[in-house]
Amino acid sequence: MFLNDMYQGFGPGEIKIIANFKRLIERYRGDPEFRRTAVEYPTQRDDLLMNAGITLDRSTREVLWKRFEDGQRFSLVESDLIDHPELRLFADWSTRYEQHLHDLKDQLNAVGHLRLAAWRNRHIQRFVSENMGAEQVVSPFLAYELSKGCSVGCWFCGFSAERLQGYFPYTAENARLWQNILNIGQELYGPVSQFSLCYHGTDPFDNPDYFLFLHDYFACYGLYPQTTTALPLKKLSMTREMLRLREKSPTLPDRFSVLSLSILRKIHETFSPVDLRYVELVLQNPGALGLKSSSGRARNNPQKVATANRPVIERYAPASAGQDALTNECLCGYLVNLVDRTIKLISPCPSSDQWPNGYRIHAQRTFRDAAEYRAFLEQSMTEWMPDKLAWQDPISFRSDLVFTRLEEGFSLTSRVRRHTLTGKSWYALLGELIAGDELSVMEITSRLASAGASLPEVASLINRLFDKGLLQEPEISPFSPASGLH
């Protein structure tokens, strides 16, 4: 079940070359002055690379500079690779890394509970239909927060994280609860629960005991979870410990959120390319070629979001026009905060007035101990995750979908996707019945059967639409999202 080392099969010299490519891309995407100088002053390119600690073969650099001048997204063509072994090496690693992430997605989709797996698949497919780029997201199903609030306070925080209020200290009592929670995850979901997160809308480095909790995690699962921090320089000793632990568990990348150009440059001064070979830089600084989502606090600053996104829109327009993400959420499952003992069942969605932080809350509870924690998990799977629609359930298409009748079927159009069903004459009537008054599965099936359609085939197709995330999720009564165990 374990993923391999991301650099498995590459020697030290090859890893150094790959790490230098990675740094060049980071600097080019994150540093507008680097980009401008590289294009306008070709004679200064070698100095730019030297100052950034980048060493690559001259012929390699010439090909890359040409691609950058063409405004491409680091897309190498086959002719680039023939006479440039460094370029081919990086292309091979990039292909393997993409496969590595694909394998991770496959393992997460194999979560060891049928109802949870079906629920996750349905909401992930719904999210892909709603949000540009969602098909590339790796979606864990467990995230544990070891702090309450966040000390960083980014204006664009997609989750509207409140100010840091405290953290979950590693006491004997808390350690027992934590270890029990980890064991419950493994018992209920199997080895796939190893790919959980120990942060969400918080910075993990706000908890000074963070690595003590991670050592328990390693003891349970045999790997260290991914860490994302916006404090790599402010908490330098913790950063170095994170890098050291990743050497022991090289299956997942860690991440630095880069909030300013000066931080980006300082990171590159402090760490060599090889030091950061297992670290992705999330370039949030002004001038970086990356899109911010319009969720959370950013939702209240649309002009700042537009200004922040302008460099990438201008550079890659029209390809990027209208492709703004409306959430940062990747979690589809359980969000647990150990400080206030809360657990929420959530799924990603576009930010809205109802769900401003870019995720839906399907259920939430508080828990006092591991037994109550486990009870919520089990109840959620047996009672709140229907694997198919019941006969009495009223059904309708998702509210964001525009229904269009076709000659032998219908189409459903969202902000970013168009779904089409054609092939049989009764498909069009099915679409109209679902798009009209909220009839039940039984009522719609009966009407179509009266029109000559096969009853089992109609019922099966309705559930296929449900599985694809195209129907509104049924309300689970008497469940109340605000209810609690005590």
WONORNOR-V40745 format. One record per helix or strand of 2 or more residues. SS is the DSSP state (hx for helix, st for strand). FROM is the first residue (numbers start at 0). TO is the last residue. If there is no record, write none. Layout:
SS/FROM/TO
SS/FROM/TO
This chain:
hx/11/29
hx/31/39
hx/41/50
hx/57/68
hx/77/81
hx/84/108
hx/113/129
hx/133/135
st/141/144
st/146/147
st/165/166
hx/171/193
hx/203/205
hx/209/220
st/227/228
hx/235/247
st/253/257
hx/260/269
st/278/282
hx/295/299
hx/301/315
st/332/336
st/341/347
st/358/365
hx/369/382
st/401/405
st/408/412
st/417/421
hx/424/434
hx/440/449
hx/454/466
